[in-house]
Amino acid sequence: MNITRVLLLCMALCLGGMVWAQTGARAKASGDAGNSQPVPVAVGGMLAPDIARIVNHGELVVSMLAADNPPFFSTQKGQLVGTDVDLARLIGKELGVPVRFDRSPKTFDGVAEMVANSQADLGISRLARTLKRGKMVHFSNSYMRLGHALLINRVRFAEMAGDQPLPQVIRNFTGSIGVIANSSWEEFGRRNFPQAKLVSYPTWQDAVNAAIKGEVVAAYRDELEIMQIVNSDPSLALSLRTVTFNDLESPLSIMVGIRDLTLLSFVNEVIAQRAEKPTVSSVLKSIK
């Protein structure tokens, strides 16, 4: 064998090794994403790996915010109830397993992070889609849509607006806006009111109290929550006003792990086939 052949053989072996390494890396990445073939389950039959994991485990683990958010989820008479709770239990029923709610997350983002870290199968907690969450979980189809709204302190707003028309002031809002910390409303606030000063509060009630006291010009959340505040205390209409946006909405979705594509499809089908689909009007009636 001459030197030229030896060099050619070495080059071929090196290139082959590189291709093998790249192919192996891709195969490993694909394997890490989960086996795509159905696997047997303890109860008999074959299921997709992500569904089989839940069935074999014997329960559906759902991440949910620690603080109550009626009518979506709250503890009443020792029982967890609400529209989000009902949806989670419906998914568990269709999977044939009971639901265990893990309410350790202290923030809305924490619910999504728990799913991203494979500590829960699903995150159901009045969760809106955000770019931040989209980097670590899959979003299901929307199961409810909520319009955006502001709860405005009349005096503070008048000081800021002067003689300018209301629509112009709202769209070019330069005052302070209270939002819930580590929630979708921080992201929505930055995107929709880029000139405003966002002030984050631990809870929604803290943000509302800040608006009532005039510590911020407005509090920002969905129309359902704003309407509940006004309806619960009509006297607040003397000091507060509301603005609802027809062109801004917050689709609520279930958070699903990035590897659980069959589970995501299954959840979407459960949402699509539900007999009762909640709306703002129906949810408000349930509160009364």
Secondary structure in CASP SS format (residue, H / E / C, confidence):
PFRMAT SS
TARGET T0000
AUTHOR 0000-0000-0000
METHOD secondary structure of the structure
MODEL  1
M C 1.00
N C 1.00
I H 1.00
T H 1.00
R H 1.00
V H 1.00
L H 1.00
L H 1.00
L H 1.00
C H 1.00
M H 1.00
A H 1.00
L H 1.00
C H 1.00
L H 1.00
G H 1.00
G H 1.00
M H 1.00
V H 1.00
W H 1.00
A H 1.00
Q H 1.00
T H 1.00
G H 1.00
A H 1.00
R H 1.00
A H 1.00
K H 1.00
A H 1.00
S H 1.00
G H 1.00
D H 1.00
A C 1.00
G C 1.00
N C 1.00
S C 1.00
Q C 1.00
P C 1.00
V E 1.00
P E 1.00
V C 1.00
A C 1.00
V C 1.00
G C 1.00
G C 1.00
M E 1.00
L E 1.00
A C 1.00
P H 1.00
D H 1.00
I H 1.00
A H 1.00
R H 1.00
I H 1.00
V H 1.00
N H 1.00
H H 1.00
G C 1.00
E C 1.00
L E 1.00
V E 1.00
V E 1.00
S E 1.00
M C 1.00
L C 1.00
A C 1.00
A C 1.00
D C 1.00
N E 1.00
P C 1.00
P C 1.00
F C 1.00
F E 1.00
S E 1.00
T E 1.00
Q E 1.00
K C 1.00
G C 1.00
Q E 1.00
L E 1.00
V E 1.00
G C 1.00
T H 1.00
D H 1.00
V H 1.00
D H 1.00
L H 1.00
A H 1.00
R H 1.00
L H 1.00
I H 1.00
G H 1.00
K H 1.00
E H 1.00
L H 1.00
G C 1.00
V C 1.00
P C 1.00
V E 1.00
R E 1.00
F E 1.00
D E 1.00
R C 1.00
S C 1.00
P C 1.00
K C 1.00
T C 1.00
F H 1.00
D H 1.00
G H 1.00
V H 1.00
A H 1.00
E H 1.00
M H 1.00
V H 1.00
A H 1.00
N C 1.00
S C 1.00
Q C 1.00
A C 1.00
D C 1.00
L E 1.00
G E 1.00
I C 1.00
S C 1.00
R C 1.00
L C 1.00
A E 1.00
R C 1.00
T C 1.00
L H 1.00
K H 1.00
R H 1.00
G H 1.00
K C 1.00
M C 1.00
V E 1.00
H E 1.00
F E 1.00
S C 1.00
N C 1.00
S C 1.00
Y C 1.00
M E 1.00
R E 1.00
L E 1.00
G E 1.00
H E 1.00
A E 1.00
L E 1.00
L E 1.00
I E 1.00
N E 1.00
R H 1.00
V H 1.00
R H 1.00
F H 1.00
A H 1.00
E H 1.00
M H 1.00
A H 1.00
G C 1.00
D C 1.00
Q C 1.00
P C 1.00
L H 1.00
P H 1.00
Q H 1.00
V H 1.00
I H 1.00
R H 1.00
N C 1.00
F C 1.00
T C 1.00
G C 1.00
S E 1.00
I E 1.00
G E 1.00
V E 1.00
I E 1.00
A C 1.00
N C 1.00
S C 1.00
S H 1.00
W H 1.00
E H 1.00
E H 1.00
F H 1.00
G H 1.00
R H 1.00
R H 1.00
N H 1.00
F C 1.00
P C 1.00
Q C 1.00
A C 1.00
K E 1.00
L E 1.00
V E 1.00
S E 1.00
Y E 1.00
P C 1.00
T C 1.00
W H 1.00
Q H 1.00
D H 1.00
A H 1.00
V H 1.00
N H 1.00
A H 1.00
A H 1.00
I H 1.00
K H 1.00
G C 1.00
E C 1.00
V C 1.00
V C 1.00
A E 1.00
A E 1.00
Y E 1.00
R E 1.00
D E 1.00
E H 1.00
L H 1.00
E H 1.00
I H 1.00
M H 1.00
Q H 1.00
I H 1.00
V H 1.00
N H 1.00
S H 1.00
D C 1.00
P H 1.00
S H 1.00
L H 1.00
A H 1.00
L H 1.00
S C 1.00
L E 1.00
R E 1.00
T E 1.00
V E 1.00
T E 1.00
F E 1.00
N E 1.00
D E 1.00
L E 1.00
E E 1.00
S E 1.00
P E 1.00
L E 1.00
S C 1.00
I C 1.00
M E 1.00
V E 1.00
G E 1.00
I C 1.00
R C 1.00
D C 1.00
L H 1.00
T H 1.00
L H 1.00
L H 1.00
S H 1.00
F H 1.00
V H 1.00
N H 1.00
E H 1.00
V H 1.00
I H 1.00
A H 1.00
Q H 1.00
R C 1.00
A C 1.00
E C 1.00
K C 1.00
P C 1.00
T C 1.00
V H 1.00
S H 1.00
S H 1.00
V H 1.00
L H 1.00
K H 1.00
S H 1.00
I H 1.00
K C 1.00
END
